[in-house]
Amino acid sequence: MAEVTAAAVKQLREKTGAGMMECKKALIETEGNEEQAVEVLRKRGLASAKKPGGRIAAEGIVGSYIHMGGKVGVLVEINCETDFLARSEEFQQLVKDVAMHVAAAEPRYVSRKEVAATELDKEREIARAQAKNDPKNANKPDQVIDKIVEGRLNKFYEENVLLDQPFVKDPAKTVAELVDEKVAKTGEKITIRRFTRYKMGEGLEKREDDFSSEVASMVG
């Protein structure tokens, strides 16, 4: 059986829009033959004949999710190519699922490109300092430290970037893979454009008496 590399899976995913696991399964089934793997995915309804990446997604809907009796609220805009898809039950369920995910997982950005370079530099600096101060890394070369730093940056993305986060209803896949599955199934370009998360009272100073009561309850 031909070895299926991560690079081959990534290339098939970019070509078809199908999920990573489905691409891997198709490549294993076809012994690494990309053309046959594309055909397998198309037969399963997981890839379209024309890659939707370059097309325009200007339709869609703004969805909402309210949690904890009004304590947390989310608005999210997800775009697609046609109003027909935007009005479909499946697309609207996707919007609800993403809004619910945002409420639960508290992402700060939609994608990695939204993270400011200055913030990444700061996170990289902190990660490097932590790695070098760890006694276990005392004699490790710079190349190993660099890999540790990149690993911690990936963890930062998983915690803060919506598309990188494990989907709350199915942590085996990321939100990006969830969207990719819908793209492959519908044949339309689908993008999460923006979201806003509100938490009741966030950023407000508590009244002194409320704060005192809260501290007292915590210490018994």
C-alpha positions as CSV (number, residue, x, y, z in Angstrom):
1,M,0.0,0.0,0.0
2,A,1.4,3.4,-1.0
3,E,2.2,5.8,1.9
4,V,-0.3,8.6,2.2
5,T,1.6,11.8,3.3
6,A,0.2,14.8,5.1
7,A,1.2,16.9,2.1
8,A,-0.9,14.7,-0.2
9,V,-3.9,15.0,2.1
10,K,-3.5,18.7,2.3
11,Q,-3.2,19.0,-1.5
12,L,-6.3,16.9,-2.1
13,R,-8.2,18.9,0.5
14,E,-7.3,22.2,-1.2
15,K,-8.3,20.8,-4.6
16,T,-11.7,19.4,-3.5
17,G,-12.7,21.2,-0.4
18,A,-13.4,17.9,1.4
19,G,-12.5,17.3,5.0
20,M,-9.0,16.1,6.0
21,M,-10.2,12.7,7.2
22,E,-12.3,12.1,4.1
23,C,-9.3,13.0,1.9
24,K,-7.0,10.7,3.8
25,K,-9.5,7.8,3.5
26,A,-9.9,8.4,-0.3
27,L,-6.2,8.4,-0.8
28,I,-5.7,5.2,1.2
29,E,-8.5,3.6,-0.8
30,T,-6.9,4.6,-4.1
31,E,-3.4,3.9,-3.0
32,G,-2.3,7.5,-3.2
33,N,-3.7,8.2,-6.7
34,E,-5.0,11.8,-6.4
35,E,-7.1,11.7,-9.6
36,Q,-8.9,8.6,-8.5
37,A,-9.3,10.0,-5.0
38,V,-11.1,13.1,-6.4
39,E,-13.5,10.8,-8.2
40,V,-14.1,8.8,-5.0
41,L,-14.9,12.0,-3.1
42,R,-17.2,13.3,-5.9
43,K,-19.2,10.0,-5.9
44,R,-19.7,10.4,-2.2
45,G,-20.9,13.9,-2.6
46,L,-17.9,15.3,-0.7
47,A,-16.3,17.2,-3.6
48,S,-17.6,19.3,-6.5
49,A,-16.3,19.2,-10.1
50,K,-15.2,22.9,-9.8
51,K,-13.3,24.2,-6.9
52,P,-15.3,27.0,-5.3
53,G,-12.4,28.9,-3.9
54,G,-12.3,31.6,-6.5
55,R,-16.0,32.3,-6.6
56,I,-17.8,35.1,-4.8
57,A,-19.9,34.4,-1.7
58,A,-22.1,37.5,-1.3
59,E,-25.3,35.9,0.0
60,G,-25.9,34.4,3.4
61,I,-27.4,35.2,6.7
62,V,-26.7,36.7,10.1
63,G,-27.6,34.3,12.8
64,S,-27.8,34.6,16.6
65,Y,-27.5,32.5,19.7
66,I,-28.4,33.3,23.3
67,H,-27.1,31.2,26.1
68,M,-27.5,31.0,29.9
69,G,-30.8,32.8,30.1
70,G,-29.5,35.9,28.4
71,K,-26.0,36.0,30.0
72,V,-24.2,35.3,26.7
73,G,-25.2,36.3,23.2
74,V,-23.6,35.9,19.7
75,L,-24.2,37.3,16.3
76,V,-22.4,35.7,13.4
77,E,-22.4,36.4,9.6
78,I,-21.8,33.4,7.3
79,N,-21.8,33.9,3.5
80,C,-22.5,31.7,0.6
81,E,-23.1,32.1,-3.2
82,T,-26.8,31.9,-3.5
83,D,-29.9,32.9,-1.6
84,F,-31.3,29.4,-2.3
85,L,-28.6,27.9,-0.1
86,A,-28.8,30.7,2.5
87,R,-32.5,29.8,3.0
88,S,-31.9,26.1,3.2
89,E,-32.3,24.3,6.6
90,E,-28.8,22.8,6.4
91,F,-27.1,26.2,5.9
92,Q,-29.1,27.8,8.7
93,Q,-28.2,24.9,11.0
94,L,-24.5,25.6,10.2
95,V,-25.0,29.2,11.2
96,K,-26.6,28.2,14.5
97,D,-23.9,25.7,15.2
98,V,-21.1,28.2,14.6
99,A,-22.9,30.8,16.7
100,M,-23.3,28.3,19.5
101,H,-19.6,27.4,19.2
102,V,-18.6,31.0,19.5
103,A,-20.7,31.3,22.7
104,A,-19.0,28.3,24.2
105,A,-15.4,28.6,22.9
106,E,-14.9,32.4,23.1
107,P,-12.7,32.8,20.0
108,R,-11.2,36.2,19.4
109,Y,-10.6,36.0,15.7
110,V,-12.2,34.3,12.7
111,S,-8.9,33.3,11.0
112,R,-5.2,33.5,11.5
113,K,-4.7,36.4,9.2
114,E,-6.7,38.6,11.6
115,V,-4.1,38.1,14.4
116,A,-1.8,41.2,14.4
117,A,1.8,40.6,13.8
118,T,2.7,42.4,17.0
119,E,0.6,40.0,19.0
120,L,2.2,37.0,17.4
121,D,5.6,38.4,18.1
122,K,4.7,38.9,21.7
123,E,3.3,35.3,22.0
124,R,6.4,33.9,20.2
125,E,8.7,35.8,22.6
126,I,6.8,34.5,25.7
127,A,6.8,31.0,24.3
128,R,10.5,31.1,23.7
129,A,11.2,32.4,27.2
130,Q,9.1,29.7,28.7
131,A,10.8,27.0,26.6
132,K,14.3,28.2,27.5
133,N,13.4,28.5,31.2
134,D,12.2,24.9,31.3
135,P,15.0,22.8,32.8
136,K,14.0,19.9,30.5
137,N,15.1,22.0,27.5
138,A,18.5,23.1,29.0
139,N,20.7,21.3,26.5
140,K,18.4,21.3,23.5
141,P,19.5,23.0,20.3
142,D,17.8,26.1,18.9
143,Q,16.1,24.1,16.2
144,V,14.3,22.1,18.9
145,I,13.4,25.2,20.8
146,D,12.0,26.7,17.5
147,K,9.7,23.6,17.1
148,I,8.5,24.0,20.7
149,V,7.7,27.6,20.1
150,E,5.8,26.9,16.9
151,G,3.9,24.2,18.8
152,R,2.9,26.7,21.4
153,L,1.8,29.2,18.7
154,N,-0.4,26.5,17.2
155,K,-1.9,26.1,20.6
156,F,-2.5,29.8,20.7
157,Y,-4.3,29.6,17.4
158,E,-6.5,26.7,18.7
159,E,-7.5,28.7,21.7
160,N,-8.2,32.0,20.0
161,V,-8.9,31.5,16.3
162,L,-12.4,30.3,15.4
163,L,-11.4,28.3,12.3
164,D,-8.6,26.5,14.2
165,Q,-10.7,25.6,17.2
166,P,-12.1,22.0,17.6
167,F,-15.8,22.2,16.9
168,V,-17.7,21.9,20.2
169,K,-20.3,19.4,19.0
170,D,-17.6,17.2,17.4
171,P,-14.0,17.9,18.7
172,A,-12.6,15.4,16.2
173,K,-12.8,18.2,13.6
174,T,-12.1,21.9,13.5
175,V,-14.6,24.6,12.6
176,A,-12.7,25.0,9.3
177,E,-13.2,21.3,8.5
178,L,-16.9,21.7,9.4
179,V,-17.2,24.5,6.8
180,D,-15.1,22.5,4.3
181,E,-17.6,19.6,4.6
182,K,-20.5,21.9,3.8
183,V,-18.6,23.4,0.8
184,A,-18.0,19.9,-0.6
185,K,-21.6,18.8,0.0
186,T,-23.3,22.0,-1.4
187,G,-20.7,22.9,-4.1
188,E,-20.8,26.5,-3.0
189,K,-18.2,28.7,-1.5
190,I,-19.1,29.3,2.2
191,T,-17.2,31.7,4.5
192,I,-17.5,32.8,8.0
193,R,-17.1,36.6,7.7
194,R,-17.4,38.0,11.2
195,F,-18.9,37.5,14.6
196,T,-19.5,39.4,17.8
197,R,-19.8,37.8,21.3
198,Y,-21.5,39.6,24.1
199,K,-21.3,38.6,27.8
200,M,-23.6,40.4,30.2
201,G,-21.7,42.9,32.4
202,E,-18.3,42.3,30.6
203,G,-16.0,45.3,31.0
204,L,-18.2,46.9,33.7
205,E,-16.9,47.7,37.1
206,K,-18.8,45.9,39.9
207,R,-20.3,47.9,42.7
208,E,-18.1,47.8,45.8
209,D,-20.8,46.1,47.9
210,D,-21.4,43.5,45.2
211,F,-17.7,42.8,45.0
212,S,-17.3,42.5,48.7
213,S,-20.2,40.1,48.9
214,E,-18.8,38.0,46.1
215,V,-15.4,37.8,47.9
216,A,-17.1,36.9,51.1
217,S,-19.0,34.0,49.5
218,M,-15.8,32.7,47.9
219,V,-14.0,32.5,51.3
220,G,-17.0,31.1,53.1
